[in-house]
Amino acid sequence: MDDPVRDDRISQPGGQSDIPVGGTFGMPTAHGAPSCEVCGRRDESLRAIVIPYVFSFVVMTMHRAWSGVYCWRHRFQRLLAAGFITSLFGWWGLPWGLIHTPAALFKLVRGGVVPEDENVELLARVAIHKLNTGEPGKAIQVFQEALRIKEDERTRNSLLELQAKYPLSNELSDGKAPIWYIASWVSASLLGVGVGLLDYLVVLLLNWVLGAETYWIIAILSWAPLIAMLYLGALILSELLRWVFDRTGTDHLLLGMLFAGGAAGLIWYGIPQGQLIGDYLSALFGGLAFESIGDLIMTSGAVITQGGLWFVLDAFESGLPSDWIYLVLWGFAGILYFWLANKTAQEAIHWRVRLELLQGDLRIEEPNSRLPAWSALGGFAFVLLIGFGVFAGRGRLMRGGPDLAANIERGDELYLAGDFEQAEAAYRQAISAAPNQPGPHESLAWVLYSMGDLEGASAEFTQAMELDADWADPHLGMGYIHLSMDNDLAAQESFQTALALAEDPQYAGQAYYGLGNLAHQVDDLDAAIAYYEQAIREDWQLTMAHMDMALAYYSMAKFSRAVEHANDLIGLLPDWGAPHALLAMSYYQLDQPEILMRELDWAADLNSTDLYSQLLLAEAYWGLEQYDAAKEVLESASVLTPENSQVALLLARLYALEGAFGEAQSLIDAQIDLNPDLVDAYIARAWVYIEVPDLGQAESALDQALKLSPEDWGAHNLRSFVYFHQGRIDEAYTEADTAIR
């Protein structure tokens, strides 16, 4: 049998070997063996390496490099320093900084420039040194590492000879312990979150230093810290994967690539996750309150499992240039991370398989050796999916950050409770947390509308439309504002736009309901009923469409139909007082006193505090000439809604019926002071003067009302009454005809 091929670089222990090492790195030696230039370490981690970096200033760009022989720790330190120098200061030179910087960063991510031949020779000399100092096991490890760099025949032959001479020193890690896979994925996730948190802190610092406005070039280059953070993630990812592959001895390519891709994905996803966690921690330290420990746990769980997803979706939908720049850089980082993970996995596993084949190791053929690793990866993924599902509901509220979610929830609860001032404060805090989200603007607009601040509501609805032009709800809101301001054409256009945009039947029903209200306001009751019917077909649960359709039938003296639709509404809302009050009014007209009193008592017993119920109940008492009961209801309503003009003006007319003209005039004057163009206030003033009686003052009040609204039929009708009692019969008939037309 022939002797194995020998390499003249190998000698017996205690001997010497002086093989020159090529290259220009000037490697320091002790007895001919290279070592780390910083710490003197001499092992398989040594590399002769060139580490480039770039720094620039205006038109000057300098491309420099560190070169030498370094161990793993000092090589990593220099790669880290070079990456930060290049990321932060390489871009500042025009135009070469923008060209050399990405090229240098790409070389650094790949681990610098590592000349293959020089490093194979360098490691050969280290191996010979280990052999000569009585450490054959270390020599084998060094030769194995040399094969990682390059498939070299001399190195392979040297390794085979040493393995044959020192079989007990021939050690390869055969562990595939699942704990290392899980630990590395957890580490990757924490790394990504750490990168995101660090970038969040840097952004806070830049905002504090630069302020809201700065030069465009400074604004562009302010992205350099994020690039540095992304580079840091890539560098640590590469080292983490190499360490895990060496530790576990993974020799299955598919499993290795799956694991590496998972680690890359966790780091990549962790970066926006860290951004949102930064928002969340800021909110907590800023006083963000939770109703219970359970609410805190659910919100925190949503942040941990889904924060990155909602942060990215929020940035994608915002349309802001800064968010798009972030997404582009984050997307490039994802491509880099997955490419780097794939490359590292292939290199490590191919190297491992070559070593096992050199040993004649058949363990790689064992079918069950990978089951623990597969089980670990599958179990980890299952836990992530379960966590995502558990916190999915709360996660949807994380759009824009936890501060946004908490304030929107609080605002919704306060709005439904009728606490409009506190609801306004909550929605404004939500807007501060996410000014480019349309939802908080739309919610605030409805609160302002409910408070009678039409100008403020209009501004918020307009802002919501600018942020999301395809959302129907802000157009609905603008329709109601135009309706309140008697801008009929603008109201019609807004409702029709909302109808065209409505993808949800609920929004379509609201749009038809708005068009019905518009027709109702101009007394086109047939059209109003048609629109209300269409709204109910779109959304049977739209209770106000049922209510207003019943009122329309009542106004048309179709009292049986009013009863029918009021009963439909009671089926939907049995504890609401408004339909019972309308039933009482309808049964009064149908001359059914027993049912009338039953419904009237029912409406009173329900004690509904909403404006609709109180106005209808007061009108029912008024129709029965129970003025004291009507006044009591209206006075209660005025306490709950002091800003409502309709309540104040009806109460003024009741005071006038009782002869309390001074109190009546005070209420009317207060409404005119608030809104000098309020037509109904001048009509109510005319009613009061008719009761005084002072027909001349009543005529003056009606002239003012018709000056503001020439086609107001109520003002013409009342002026006909005044003219008739003044003996101006022809003018009275003319006014009556005008009112009818």
Buried (B, 14 or more C-beta within 10 A) or exposed (E): EEEEEEBEBBEEEEEEBEEEBEBEBEBEEEEBBBBBBBEEBBBBBBBBBBBBBBBBEEEEBBBEBBBBBBBBEBBBEBBBEBBBBBBBBBBBBBEBBBBBBBBBBEBBBEBBBBBEBBBBBBBBBBBBBBBBBEBBBBBBBBBBBBBBBEBBEBBBBBBBBBBEBBEEBBEBEEEBBBEBBBBBBEBBBBBBBBBBBBBBEBBEEBEEEEEEEEEEEEBEBBBBBBBBBBBBBBBBBBBBBBBBBBBBBBBBBEBBBBBBBBBBBBBBBBBBBBBBBBBBBBBBEEEBEBEEEEBBEBBBBBBBBBBBBBBBBBBEBBEEEEBEBBBEBBEEBBEBBBEBBBBBBBBBBBBBBBBBEBBEBEEBEEEEBBEBBBEBBEEBEEEBEEBBEBBEEBBEBBBBBBBBBBBBBBBBBBBEEEBBEBBBBBBBBBBEBBBBBBBBBBBBBBBBBBBBBBEBBBBBBBBBBEBBEEBBBBBBBBBBBBBBBBBBEBBBBBBBBBBEBBEEBBBBBBBBBBBBBBBBBEEBBEBBBBBBBBBBBBBBEBBBBBBBBBBBBBEBEBBEBBBBBBEBBBEBBEEBBBBBBBBBBBBBBBEBEEBBBBBBEBBBEBEBBBBBBBBBBBBBBBBBEBBEBBBBBBEBBBEEBEBBBBBBBBBBBBBBBEEBBEBBBEBBEBBBEEEEEBBBBBBBBBBBBBBBEBBEBBBBBBEBBBEBBEEBBBBBBBBBBBBBEBEBEEBBEBBBEBBEE
